[in-house]
Amino acid sequence: MTGTLYRLSAFTRAPRGGNPAGVWLGEVLPDADTMRRIAAEVGYSETAFLAPRHGEARQVRYYSPEAEVSFCGHATVAAGVLLGRLEGAGTYRLATAVGEVPVTVERIGGDWRTSLVSVTPDHRAAAPDLVEAALASLGWQADELDPALPPALAYAGAWHLVLAVATKQRLDDLRYDFAALKALMQREGLTTLQLVWRESATRFHARDPFPVGGVVEDPATGAAAAALGGYLRAAGLIDTPCRLTILQGEAMGRPSRIEVGVPPTGGIVVAGTAVDLEATAGDAPCVARCQSR
């Protein structure tokens, strides 16, 4: 079973920005152990595995270096850009572990752009003991949170704990207890913490710890962005339809820009670009070969 592994960075137009992702293409998906091994060797926060190689309909699975992830937005954006380059603009239907995710790819100027539509989002209020434990792991105080955006559990393919802070300074100063937060997130079934500061009605800054994947922090998290959009809509905290901009990765030196479309009902739209890592000349993606064993 032979596949081709591509490396791209999503939600950026520069290789030094965005969130790196592996995208593996093959005729048949490898077994779970092999996908986990490849993802660990790649070393990015997620690698997407797609099969078959050609066609509008594909199966996709996502792996971090430590475990399978139910849905990953930035790797989906990277995969969409890659499919556009290899097979052209259009809409590709990705069968994920949580449902079908349509991915529309178009070329605008010199950039390939991906827009995905998440599965139906969900949210619920975060239990006080969960919030208290998360704040303790972060070293934050309850009075540093933004009362206009109550803590919530939000879902758009994966569950995230949303915590909004009142100042950007608090968001910028992020140091947390990796082991304690990882244990808490594993117990609660969380993929990331979506930590945000609201600059304006439609502009947010975000940071996303990802210890359950073996990663200290994600520089761009499309799944969490979709979950945030769904939470804001369901809680009546935004008027719909609207477009949100989420800036992430700034404190890590990998600035990312995530565009989120929130319709009145249905899935949340997450859009962005992606570029090659270790880019070669012209439009050809950087490729590394891997043999599934």
Salt bridges, closest charged atoms under 4 A:
ASP33 OD1 - ARG36 NH1 2.96
GLU41 OE2 - ARG37 NH1 3.19
GLU46 OE1 - HIS74 ND1 3.64
GLU56 OE1 - ARG93 NH1 3.95
GLU66 OE1 - LYS182 NZ 3.00
GLU68 OE2 - ARG61 NE 3.79
GLU87 OE2 - HIS54 ND1 2.78
GLU87 OE2 - ARG58 NH2 2.99
GLU100 OE1 - ARG93 NE 3.84
ASP111 OD2 - ARG13 NE 2.63
GLU144 OE2 - ARG170 NH1 3.25
ASP172 OD2 - LYS168 NZ 3.19
ASP173 OD2 - ARG170 NH2 3.54
ASP173 OD1 - ARG175 NH1 2.74
GLU188 OE2 - ARG187 NE 3.97
GLU199 OE1 - ARG203 NE 3.02
GLU199 OE1 - HIS205 NE2 2.67
GLU217 OE2 - ARG207 NE 2.81
GLU250 OE1 - HIS205 ND1 2.97
GLU259 OE2 - ARG257 NE 2.58
ASP276 OD1 - ARG85 NH1 2.38
ASP283 OD1 - ARG85 NE 3.93
ASP283 OD2 - ARG107 NH1 3.60
